[in-house]
């Protein structure tokens, strides 16, 4: 492991499926709109962390970086 991957919109559907697949080989961080759901998913699938943010809102990218850091190796939107 060691590579840090951020997957936005990963609280359900395709985004969650991608996050689960990548968690086998990467340190996966997820983001989405609802913190409680993201926190539950981190516990359930052993993701490294999360950031609750809606990317259509101003300042969302900064909020994500504040929550998980800027040292992201791979970003999947």
PyMOL Python script that loads the backbone (N, CA, C, O; Angstrom):
from pymol import cmd

cmd.read_pdbstr("""\
ATOM      1  N   UNK A   1       0.843  -1.172   0.000  1.00  0.00           N
ATOM      2  CA  UNK A   1       0.000   0.000   0.000  1.00  0.00           C
ATOM      3  C   UNK A   1       0.890   1.237   0.000  1.00  0.00           C
ATOM      4  O   UNK A   1       2.024   1.198  -0.478  1.00  0.00           O
ATOM      5  N   UNK A   2       0.374   2.319   0.532  1.00  0.00           N
ATOM      6  CA  UNK A   2       1.171   3.526   0.564  1.00  0.00           C
ATOM      7  C   UNK A   2       0.683   4.595  -0.382  1.00  0.00           C
ATOM      8  O   UNK A   2       0.804   5.782  -0.079  1.00  0.00           O
ATOM      9  N   UNK A   3       0.135   4.210  -1.519  1.00  0.00           N
ATOM     10  CA  UNK A   3      -0.427   5.193  -2.448  1.00  0.00           C
ATOM     11  C   UNK A   3      -1.784   5.637  -1.924  1.00  0.00           C
ATOM     12  O   UNK A   3      -2.616   4.820  -1.532  1.00  0.00           O
ATOM     13  N   UNK A   4      -1.986   6.944  -1.928  1.00  0.00           N
ATOM     14  CA  UNK A   4      -3.214   7.529  -1.399  1.00  0.00           C
ATOM     15  C   UNK A   4      -4.150   7.879  -2.559  1.00  0.00           C
ATOM     16  O   UNK A   4      -3.791   8.638  -3.460  1.00  0.00           O
ATOM     17  N   UNK A   5      -5.341   7.317  -2.515  1.00  0.00           N
ATOM     18  CA  UNK A   5      -6.316   7.546  -3.579  1.00  0.00           C
ATOM     19  C   UNK A   5      -7.573   8.169  -2.976  1.00  0.00           C
ATOM     20  O   UNK A   5      -8.075   7.715  -1.948  1.00  0.00           O
ATOM     21  N   UNK A   6      -8.069   9.211  -3.629  1.00  0.00           N
ATOM     22  CA  UNK A   6      -9.308   9.870  -3.225  1.00  0.00           C
ATOM     23  C   UNK A   6     -10.356   9.611  -4.291  1.00  0.00           C
ATOM     24  O   UNK A   6     -10.129   9.842  -5.478  1.00  0.00           O
ATOM     25  N   UNK A   7     -11.503   9.128  -3.849  1.00  0.00           N
ATOM     26  CA  UNK A   7     -12.608   8.864  -4.760  1.00  0.00           C
ATOM     27  C   UNK A   7     -13.785   9.715  -4.307  1.00  0.00           C
ATOM     28  O   UNK A   7     -14.335   9.506  -3.225  1.00  0.00           O
ATOM     29  N   UNK A   8     -14.168  10.678  -5.145  1.00  0.00           N
ATOM     30  CA  UNK A   8     -15.297  11.532  -4.797  1.00  0.00           C
ATOM     31  C   UNK A   8     -16.594  10.847  -5.201  1.00  0.00           C
ATOM     32  O   UNK A   8     -16.610   9.986  -6.081  1.00  0.00           O
ATOM     33  N   UNK A   9     -17.679  11.241  -4.547  1.00  0.00           N
ATOM     34  CA  UNK A   9     -18.973  10.639  -4.853  1.00  0.00           C
ATOM     35  C   UNK A   9     -18.987   9.155  -4.572  1.00  0.00           C
ATOM     36  O   UNK A   9     -19.587   8.385  -5.322  1.00  0.00           O
ATOM     37  N   UNK A  10     -18.338   8.747  -3.509  1.00  0.00           N
ATOM     38  CA  UNK A  10     -18.143   7.318  -3.278  1.00  0.00           C
ATOM     39  C   UNK A  10     -18.993   6.755  -2.144  1.00  0.00           C
ATOM     40  O   UNK A  10     -18.628   5.745  -1.542  1.00  0.00           O
ATOM     41  N   UNK A  11     -20.101   7.386  -1.850  1.00  0.00           N
ATOM     42  CA  UNK A  11     -20.943   6.876  -0.775  1.00  0.00           C
ATOM     43  C   UNK A  11     -21.958   5.847  -1.257  1.00  0.00           C
ATOM     44  O   UNK A  11     -22.670   5.250  -0.448  1.00  0.00           O
ATOM     45  N   UNK A  12     -22.030   5.634  -2.578  1.00  0.00           N
ATOM     46  CA  UNK A  12     -22.963   4.640  -3.118  1.00  0.00           C
ATOM     47  C   UNK A  12     -22.635   4.354  -4.576  1.00  0.00           C
ATOM     48  O   UNK A  12     -21.780   5.011  -5.170  1.00  0.00           O
ATOM     49  N   UNK A  13     -23.303   3.395  -5.131  1.00  0.00           N
ATOM     50  CA  UNK A  13     -23.235   3.097  -6.565  1.00  0.00           C
ATOM     51  C   UNK A  13     -21.847   2.849  -7.106  1.00  0.00           C
ATOM     52  O   UNK A  13     -21.034   2.162  -6.487  1.00  0.00           O
ATOM     53  N   UNK A  14     -21.586   3.418  -8.273  1.00  0.00           N
ATOM     54  CA  UNK A  14     -20.319   3.197  -8.972  1.00  0.00           C
ATOM     55  C   UNK A  14     -19.138   3.681  -8.142  1.00  0.00           C
ATOM     56  O   UNK A  14     -18.119   2.995  -8.061  1.00  0.00           O
ATOM     57  N   UNK A  15     -19.261   4.850  -7.525  1.00  0.00           N
ATOM     58  CA  UNK A  15     -18.167   5.387  -6.712  1.00  0.00           C
ATOM     59  C   UNK A  15     -17.788   4.458  -5.573  1.00  0.00           C
ATOM     60  O   UNK A  15     -16.603   4.245  -5.315  1.00  0.00           O
ATOM     61  N   UNK A  16     -18.778   3.903  -4.892  1.00  0.00           N
ATOM     62  CA  UNK A  16     -18.508   2.964  -3.809  1.00  0.00           C
ATOM     63  C   UNK A  16     -17.887   1.683  -4.346  1.00  0.00           C
ATOM     64  O   UNK A  16     -16.977   1.127  -3.730  1.00  0.00           O
ATOM     65  N   UNK A  17     -18.368   1.214  -5.482  1.00  0.00           N
ATOM     66  CA  UNK A  17     -17.792   0.022  -6.101  1.00  0.00           C
ATOM     67  C   UNK A  17     -16.329   0.217  -6.445  1.00  0.00           C
ATOM     68  O   UNK A  17     -15.514  -0.680  -6.228  1.00  0.00           O
ATOM     69  N   UNK A  18     -15.990   1.378  -6.977  1.00  0.00           N
ATOM     70  CA  UNK A  18     -14.594   1.692  -7.301  1.00  0.00           C
ATOM     71  C   UNK A  18     -13.763   1.738  -6.027  1.00  0.00           C
ATOM     72  O   UNK A  18     -12.660   1.193  -5.979  1.00  0.00           O
ATOM     73  N   UNK A  19     -14.290   2.388  -4.997  1.00  0.00           N
ATOM     74  CA  UNK A  19     -13.561   2.492  -3.728  1.00  0.00           C
ATOM     75  C   UNK A  19     -13.268   1.116  -3.145  1.00  0.00           C
ATOM     76  O   UNK A  19     -12.157   0.862  -2.680  1.00  0.00           O
ATOM     77  N   UNK A  20     -14.248   0.237  -3.168  1.00  0.00           N
ATOM     78  CA  UNK A  20     -14.043  -1.108  -2.630  1.00  0.00           C
ATOM     79  C   UNK A  20     -12.964  -1.847  -3.423  1.00  0.00           C
ATOM     80  O   UNK A  20     -12.115  -2.511  -2.828  1.00  0.00           O
ATOM     81  N   UNK A  21     -12.980  -1.744  -4.731  1.00  0.00           N
ATOM     82  CA  UNK A  21     -11.969  -2.417  -5.553  1.00  0.00           C
ATOM     83  C   UNK A  21     -10.573  -1.884  -5.269  1.00  0.00           C
ATOM     84  O   UNK A  21      -9.635  -2.665  -5.107  1.00  0.00           O
ATOM     85  N   UNK A  22     -10.425  -0.570  -5.206  1.00  0.00           N
ATOM     86  CA  UNK A  22      -9.109   0.026  -4.992  1.00  0.00           C
ATOM     87  C   UNK A  22      -8.594  -0.193  -3.580  1.00  0.00           C
ATOM     88  O   UNK A  22      -7.385  -0.130  -3.360  1.00  0.00           O
ATOM     89  N   UNK A  23      -9.474  -0.448  -2.615  1.00  0.00           N
ATOM     90  CA  UNK A  23      -9.028  -0.601  -1.231  1.00  0.00           C
ATOM     91  C   UNK A  23      -8.156  -1.834  -1.035  1.00  0.00           C
ATOM     92  O   UNK A  23      -7.491  -1.961  -0.007  1.00  0.00           O
ATOM     93  N   UNK A  24      -8.149  -2.724  -1.984  1.00  0.00           N
ATOM     94  CA  UNK A  24      -7.284  -3.901  -1.899  1.00  0.00           C
ATOM     95  C   UNK A  24      -5.818  -3.552  -2.131  1.00  0.00           C
ATOM     96  O   UNK A  24      -4.927  -4.262  -1.665  1.00  0.00           O
ATOM     97  N   UNK A  25      -5.563  -2.450  -2.857  1.00  0.00           N
ATOM     98  CA  UNK A  25      -4.196  -2.106  -3.241  1.00  0.00           C
ATOM     99  C   UNK A  25      -3.745  -0.708  -2.837  1.00  0.00           C
ATOM    100  O   UNK A  25      -2.562  -0.388  -2.957  1.00  0.00           O
ATOM    101  N   UNK A  26      -4.661   0.130  -2.362  1.00  0.00           N
ATOM    102  CA  UNK A  26      -4.347   1.520  -2.063  1.00  0.00           C
ATOM    103  C   UNK A  26      -4.928   1.929  -0.708  1.00  0.00           C
ATOM    104  O   UNK A  26      -5.805   1.261  -0.160  1.00  0.00           O
ATOM    105  N   UNK A  27      -4.420   3.035  -0.190  1.00  0.00           N
ATOM    106  CA  UNK A  27      -5.026   3.680   0.967  1.00  0.00           C
ATOM    107  C   UNK A  27      -6.155   4.556   0.439  1.00  0.00           C
ATOM    108  O   UNK A  27      -5.903   5.626  -0.115  1.00  0.00           O
ATOM    109  N   UNK A  28      -7.383   4.116   0.604  1.00  0.00           N
ATOM    110  CA  UNK A  28      -8.540   4.772  -0.003  1.00  0.00           C
ATOM    111  C   UNK A  28      -9.176   5.778   0.951  1.00  0.00           C
ATOM    112  O   UNK A  28      -9.445   5.480   2.115  1.00  0.00           O
ATOM    113  N   UNK A  29      -9.406   6.965   0.426  1.00  0.00           N
ATOM    114  CA  UNK A  29     -10.140   8.022   1.110  1.00  0.00           C
ATOM    115  C   UNK A  29     -11.367   8.317   0.256  1.00  0.00           C
ATOM    116  O   UNK A  29     -11.284   8.350  -0.972  1.00  0.00           O
ATOM    117  N   UNK A  30     -12.496   8.530   0.905  1.00  0.00           N
ATOM    118  CA  UNK A  30     -13.740   8.735   0.175  1.00  0.00           C
ATOM    119  C   UNK A  30     -14.323  10.101   0.507  1.00  0.00           C
ATOM    120  O   UNK A  30     -14.026  10.685   1.549  1.00  0.00           O
ATOM    121  N   UNK A  31     -15.150  10.594  -0.392  1.00  0.00           N
ATOM    122  CA  UNK A  31     -15.875  11.829  -0.105  1.00  0.00           C
ATOM    123  C   UNK A  31     -17.282  11.731  -0.678  1.00  0.00           C
ATOM    124  O   UNK A  31     -17.554  10.987  -1.620  1.00  0.00           O
ATOM    125  N   UNK A  32     -18.148  12.502  -0.079  1.00  0.00           N
ATOM    126  CA  UNK A  32     -19.537  12.554  -0.473  1.00  0.00           C
ATOM    127  C   UNK A  32     -20.241  13.603   0.369  1.00  0.00           C
ATOM    128  O   UNK A  32     -19.588  14.387   1.057  1.00  0.00           O
ATOM    129  N   UNK A  33     -21.542  13.626   0.323  1.00  0.00           N
ATOM    130  CA  UNK A  33     -22.308  14.678   0.991  1.00  0.00           C
ATOM    131  C   UNK A  33     -22.574  14.433   2.468  1.00  0.00           C
ATOM    132  O   UNK A  33     -22.709  15.392   3.229  1.00  0.00           O
ATOM    133  N   UNK A  34     -22.654  13.176   2.896  1.00  0.00           N
ATOM    134  CA  UNK A  34     -23.172  12.882   4.230  1.00  0.00           C
ATOM    135  C   UNK A  34     -22.127  12.211   5.110  1.00  0.00           C
ATOM    136  O   UNK A  34     -21.762  11.057   4.885  1.00  0.00           O
ATOM    137  N   UNK A  35     -21.651  12.936   6.103  1.00  0.00           N
ATOM    138  CA  UNK A  35     -20.573  12.466   6.972  1.00  0.00           C
ATOM    139  C   UNK A  35     -20.920  11.159   7.677  1.00  0.00           C
ATOM    140  O   UNK A  35     -20.079  10.266   7.767  1.00  0.00           O
ATOM    141  N   UNK A  36     -22.143  11.037   8.175  1.00  0.00           N
ATOM    142  CA  UNK A  36     -22.499   9.824   8.920  1.00  0.00           C
ATOM    143  C   UNK A  36     -22.417   8.582   8.041  1.00  0.00           C
ATOM    144  O   UNK A  36     -21.966   7.530   8.493  1.00  0.00           O
ATOM    145  N   UNK A  37     -22.847   8.698   6.800  1.00  0.00           N
ATOM    146  CA  UNK A  37     -22.779   7.569   5.871  1.00  0.00           C
ATOM    147  C   UNK A  37     -21.328   7.240   5.517  1.00  0.00           C
ATOM    148  O   UNK A  37     -20.953   6.069   5.457  1.00  0.00           O
ATOM    149  N   UNK A  38     -20.512   8.273   5.284  1.00  0.00           N
ATOM    150  CA  UNK A  38     -19.108   8.072   4.948  1.00  0.00           C
ATOM    151  C   UNK A  38     -18.348   7.427   6.105  1.00  0.00           C
ATOM    152  O   UNK A  38     -17.520   6.541   5.894  1.00  0.00           O
ATOM    153  N   UNK A  39     -18.630   7.870   7.311  1.00  0.00           N
ATOM    154  CA  UNK A  39     -17.979   7.305   8.482  1.00  0.00           C
ATOM    155  C   UNK A  39     -18.311   5.813   8.616  1.00  0.00           C
ATOM    156  O   UNK A  39     -17.433   5.002   8.911  1.00  0.00           O
ATOM    157  N   UNK A  40     -19.554   5.467   8.403  1.00  0.00           N
ATOM    158  CA  UNK A  40     -19.980   4.061   8.460  1.00  0.00           C
ATOM    159  C   UNK A  40     -19.264   3.225   7.398  1.00  0.00           C
ATOM    160  O   UNK A  40     -18.807   2.116   7.676  1.00  0.00           O
ATOM    161  N   UNK A  41     -19.169   3.764   6.182  1.00  0.00           N
ATOM    162  CA  UNK A  41     -18.487   3.049   5.102  1.00  0.00           C
ATOM    163  C   UNK A  41     -17.010   2.848   5.411  1.00  0.00           C
ATOM    164  O   UNK A  41     -16.452   1.799   5.090  1.00  0.00           O
ATOM    165  N   UNK A  42     -16.369   3.834   6.028  1.00  0.00           N
ATOM    166  CA  UNK A  42     -14.957   3.692   6.396  1.00  0.00           C
ATOM    167  C   UNK A  42     -14.762   2.542   7.369  1.00  0.00           C
ATOM    168  O   UNK A  42     -13.811   1.771   7.243  1.00  0.00           O
ATOM    169  N   UNK A  43     -15.651   2.425   8.329  1.00  0.00           N
ATOM    170  CA  UNK A  43     -15.557   1.318   9.285  1.00  0.00           C
ATOM    171  C   UNK A  43     -15.833  -0.022   8.597  1.00  0.00           C
ATOM    172  O   UNK A  43     -15.141  -1.012   8.835  1.00  0.00           O
ATOM    173  N   UNK A  44     -16.847  -0.032   7.751  1.00  0.00           N
ATOM    174  CA  UNK A  44     -17.273  -1.278   7.113  1.00  0.00           C
ATOM    175  C   UNK A  44     -16.239  -1.824   6.133  1.00  0.00           C
ATOM    176  O   UNK A  44     -16.021  -3.034   6.067  1.00  0.00           O
ATOM    177  N   UNK A  45     -15.605  -0.938   5.376  1.00  0.00           N
ATOM    178  CA  UNK A  45     -14.692  -1.384   4.314  1.00  0.00           C
ATOM    179  C   UNK A  45     -13.230  -1.051   4.587  1.00  0.00           C
ATOM    180  O   UNK A  45     -12.374  -1.240   3.722  1.00  0.00           O
ATOM    181  N   UNK A  46     -12.942  -0.554   5.791  1.00  0.00           N
ATOM    182  CA  UNK A  46     -11.579  -0.237   6.175  1.00  0.00           C
ATOM    183  C   UNK A  46     -10.933   0.828   5.284  1.00  0.00           C
ATOM    184  O   UNK A  46      -9.732   0.771   5.020  1.00  0.00           O
ATOM    185  N   UNK A  47     -11.720   1.790   4.826  1.00  0.00           N
ATOM    186  CA  UNK A  47     -11.157   2.937   4.121  1.00  0.00           C
ATOM    187  C   UNK A  47     -10.382   3.768   5.137  1.00  0.00           C
ATOM    188  O   UNK A  47     -10.687   3.727   6.328  1.00  0.00           O
ATOM    189  N   UNK A  48      -9.398   4.513   4.687  1.00  0.00           N
ATOM    190  CA  UNK A  48      -8.505   5.245   5.585  1.00  0.00           C
ATOM    191  C   UNK A  48      -9.115   6.521   6.146  1.00  0.00           C
ATOM    192  O   UNK A  48      -8.721   6.961   7.227  1.00  0.00           O
ATOM    193  N   UNK A  49     -10.060   7.124   5.446  1.00  0.00           N
ATOM    194  CA  UNK A  49     -10.665   8.353   5.928  1.00  0.00           C
ATOM    195  C   UNK A  49     -11.678   8.892   4.953  1.00  0.00           C
ATOM    196  O   UNK A  49     -11.904   8.326   3.883  1.00  0.00           O
ATOM    197  N   UNK A  50     -12.295  10.011   5.346  1.00  0.00           N
ATOM    198  CA  UNK A  50     -13.338  10.585   4.503  1.00  0.00           C
ATOM    199  C   UNK A  50     -13.400  12.090   4.673  1.00  0.00           C
ATOM    200  O   UNK A  50     -12.864  12.649   5.630  1.00  0.00           O
ATOM    201  N   UNK A  51     -14.061  12.730   3.733  1.00  0.00           N
ATOM    202  CA  UNK A  51     -14.361  14.155   3.798  1.00  0.00           C
ATOM    203  C   UNK A  51     -15.790  14.342   3.310  1.00  0.00           C
ATOM    204  O   UNK A  51     -16.142  13.924   2.206  1.00  0.00           O
ATOM    205  N   UNK A  52     -16.601  14.968   4.138  1.00  0.00           N
ATOM    206  CA  UNK A  52     -17.974  15.261   3.747  1.00  0.00           C
ATOM    207  C   UNK A  52     -17.997  16.620   3.053  1.00  0.00           C
ATOM    208  O   UNK A  52     -17.728  17.650   3.671  1.00  0.00           O
ATOM    209  N   UNK A  53     -18.320  16.608   1.765  1.00  0.00           N
ATOM    210  CA  UNK A  53     -18.362  17.843   0.977  1.00  0.00           C
ATOM    211  C   UNK A  53     -19.172  17.598  -0.285  1.00  0.00           C
ATOM    212  O   UNK A  53     -19.167  16.502  -0.846  1.00  0.00           O
ATOM    213  N   UNK A  54     -19.863  18.635  -0.715  1.00  0.00           N
ATOM    214  CA  UNK A  54     -20.622  18.583  -1.964  1.00  0.00           C
ATOM    215  C   UNK A  54     -19.854  19.403  -2.992  1.00  0.00           C
ATOM    216  O   UNK A  54     -19.751  20.623  -2.861  1.00  0.00           O
ATOM    217  N   UNK A  55     -19.322  18.753  -3.999  1.00  0.00           N
ATOM    218  CA  UNK A  55     -18.427  19.418  -4.953  1.00  0.00           C
ATOM    219  C   UNK A  55     -19.080  20.521  -5.773  1.00  0.00           C
ATOM    220  O   UNK A  55     -18.376  21.271  -6.450  1.00  0.00           O
ATOM    221  N   UNK A  56     -20.386  20.643  -5.733  1.00  0.00           N
ATOM    222  CA  UNK A  56     -21.012  21.752  -6.464  1.00  0.00           C
ATOM    223  C   UNK A  56     -21.007  23.040  -5.636  1.00  0.00           C
ATOM    224  O   UNK A  56     -21.364  24.103  -6.143  1.00  0.00           O
ATOM    225  N   UNK A  57     -20.606  22.950  -4.374  1.00  0.00           N
ATOM    226  CA  UNK A  57     -20.559  24.127  -3.502  1.00  0.00           C
ATOM    227  C   UNK A  57     -19.168  24.758  -3.520  1.00  0.00           C
ATOM    228  O   UNK A  57     -18.160  24.056  -3.592  1.00  0.00           O
ATOM    229  N   UNK A  58     -19.124  26.086  -3.453  1.00  0.00           N
ATOM    230  CA  UNK A  58     -17.852  26.796  -3.363  1.00  0.00           C
ATOM    231  C   UNK A  58     -17.100  26.349  -2.120  1.00  0.00           C
ATOM    232  O   UNK A  58     -17.695  26.179  -1.056  1.00  0.00           O
ATOM    233  N   UNK A  59     -15.814  26.164  -2.252  1.00  0.00           N
ATOM    234  CA  UNK A  59     -14.969  25.789  -1.129  1.00  0.00           C
ATOM    235  C   UNK A  59     -14.927  24.302  -0.822  1.00  0.00           C
ATOM    236  O   UNK A  59     -14.255  23.892   0.125  1.00  0.00           O
ATOM    237  N   UNK A  60     -15.628  23.484  -1.599  1.00  0.00           N
ATOM    238  CA  UNK A  60     -15.679  22.046  -1.323  1.00  0.00           C
ATOM    239  C   UNK A  60     -14.301  21.401  -1.463  1.00  0.00           C
ATOM    240  O   UNK A  60     -13.930  20.562  -0.642  1.00  0.00           O
ATOM    241  N   UNK A  61     -13.551  21.773  -2.475  1.00  0.00           N
ATOM    242  CA  UNK A  61     -12.225  21.175  -2.678  1.00  0.00           C
ATOM    243  C   UNK A  61     -11.314  21.482  -1.496  1.00  0.00           C
ATOM    244  O   UNK A  61     -10.577  20.610  -1.036  1.00  0.00           O
ATOM    245  N   UNK A  62     -11.359  22.705  -1.006  1.00  0.00           N
ATOM    246  CA  UNK A  62     -10.559  23.088   0.147  1.00  0.00           C
ATOM    247  C   UNK A  62     -10.991  22.310   1.387  1.00  0.00           C
ATOM    248  O   UNK A  62     -10.154  21.919   2.201  1.00  0.00           O
ATOM    249  N   UNK A  63     -12.275  22.089   1.526  1.00  0.00           N
ATOM    250  CA  UNK A  63     -12.793  21.322   2.654  1.00  0.00           C
ATOM    251  C   UNK A  63     -12.261  19.883   2.630  1.00  0.00           C
ATOM    252  O   UNK A  63     -11.903  19.328   3.669  1.00  0.00           O
ATOM    253  N   UNK A  64     -12.216  19.296   1.447  1.00  0.00           N
ATOM    254  CA  UNK A  64     -11.690  17.941   1.294  1.00  0.00           C
ATOM    255  C   UNK A  64     -10.205  17.901   1.628  1.00  0.00           C
ATOM    256  O   UNK A  64      -9.753  17.012   2.349  1.00  0.00           O
ATOM    257  N   UNK A  65      -9.449  18.852   1.111  1.00  0.00           N
ATOM    258  CA  UNK A  65      -8.009  18.896   1.381  1.00  0.00           C
ATOM    259  C   UNK A  65      -7.745  19.102   2.871  1.00  0.00           C
ATOM    260  O   UNK A  65      -6.833  18.492   3.428  1.00  0.00           O
ATOM    261  N   UNK A  66      -8.530  19.949   3.512  1.00  0.00           N
ATOM    262  CA  UNK A  66      -8.383  20.144   4.957  1.00  0.00           C
ATOM    263  C   UNK A  66      -8.632  18.850   5.721  1.00  0.00           C
ATOM    264  O   UNK A  66      -7.979  18.588   6.731  1.00  0.00           O
ATOM    265  N   UNK A  67      -9.569  18.045   5.246  1.00  0.00           N
ATOM    266  CA  UNK A  67      -9.938  16.814   5.954  1.00  0.00           C
ATOM    267  C   UNK A  67      -8.943  15.678   5.731  1.00  0.00           C
ATOM    268  O   UNK A  67      -8.650  14.929   6.662  1.00  0.00           O
ATOM    269  N   UNK A  68      -8.421  15.540   4.518  1.00  0.00           N
ATOM    270  CA  UNK A  68      -7.579  14.361   4.243  1.00  0.00           C
ATOM    271  C   UNK A  68      -6.157  14.701   3.806  1.00  0.00           C
ATOM    272  O   UNK A  68      -5.323  13.804   3.686  1.00  0.00           O
ATOM    273  N   UNK A  69      -5.868  15.966   3.569  1.00  0.00           N
ATOM    274  CA  UNK A  69      -4.535  16.372   3.145  1.00  0.00           C
ATOM    275  C   UNK A  69      -4.425  16.519   1.638  1.00  0.00           C
ATOM    276  O   UNK A  69      -5.319  16.123   0.890  1.00  0.00           O
ATOM    277  N   UNK A  70      -3.317  17.095   1.213  1.00  0.00           N
ATOM    278  CA  UNK A  70      -3.128  17.369  -0.208  1.00  0.00           C
ATOM    279  C   UNK A  70      -2.187  16.365  -0.888  1.00  0.00           C
ATOM    280  O   UNK A  70      -1.922  16.480  -2.085  1.00  0.00           O
ATOM    281  N   UNK A  71      -1.694  15.407  -0.149  1.00  0.00           N
ATOM    282  CA  UNK A  71      -0.738  14.449  -0.698  1.00  0.00           C
ATOM    283  C   UNK A  71      -1.434  13.258  -1.349  1.00  0.00           C
ATOM    284  O   UNK A  71      -1.175  12.105  -1.004  1.00  0.00           O
ATOM    285  N   UNK A  72      -2.310  13.554  -2.282  1.00  0.00           N
ATOM    286  CA  UNK A  72      -3.109  12.529  -2.962  1.00  0.00           C
ATOM    287  C   UNK A  72      -2.340  12.069  -4.207  1.00  0.00           C
ATOM    288  O   UNK A  72      -1.905  12.890  -5.015  1.00  0.00           O
ATOM    289  N   UNK A  73      -2.180  10.767  -4.351  1.00  0.00           N
ATOM    290  CA  UNK A  73      -1.491  10.221  -5.516  1.00  0.00           C
ATOM    291  C   UNK A  73      -2.430  10.040  -6.706  1.00  0.00           C
ATOM    292  O   UNK A  73      -2.032  10.248  -7.853  1.00  0.00           O
ATOM    293  N   UNK A  74      -3.679   9.653  -6.431  1.00  0.00           N
ATOM    294  CA  UNK A  74      -4.648   9.394  -7.490  1.00  0.00           C
ATOM    295  C   UNK A  74      -5.993  10.000  -7.085  1.00  0.00           C
ATOM    296  O   UNK A  74      -6.439   9.837  -5.949  1.00  0.00           O
ATOM    297  N   UNK A  75      -6.626  10.691  -8.011  1.00  0.00           N
ATOM    298  CA  UNK A  75      -7.941  11.268  -7.778  1.00  0.00           C
ATOM    299  C   UNK A  75      -8.899  10.713  -8.816  1.00  0.00           C
ATOM    300  O   UNK A  75      -8.628  10.756 -10.016  1.00  0.00           O
ATOM    301  N   UNK A  76     -10.026  10.189  -8.342  1.00  0.00           N
ATOM    302  CA  UNK A  76     -11.090   9.732  -9.234  1.00  0.00           C
ATOM    303  C   UNK A  76     -12.333  10.527  -8.904  1.00  0.00           C
ATOM    304  O   UNK A  76     -12.863  10.443  -7.797  1.00  0.00           O
ATOM    305  N   UNK A  77     -12.794  11.301  -9.875  1.00  0.00           N
ATOM    306  CA  UNK A  77     -14.018  12.098  -9.709  1.00  0.00           C
ATOM    307  C   UNK A  77     -15.162  11.369 -10.352  1.00  0.00           C
ATOM    308  O   UNK A  77     -16.293  11.855 -10.335  1.00  0.00           O
TER     309      UNK A  77
END
""", "prot")
cmd.dss("prot")
cmd.show_as("cartoon", "prot")
cmd.util.cbc("prot")
cmd.orient("prot")
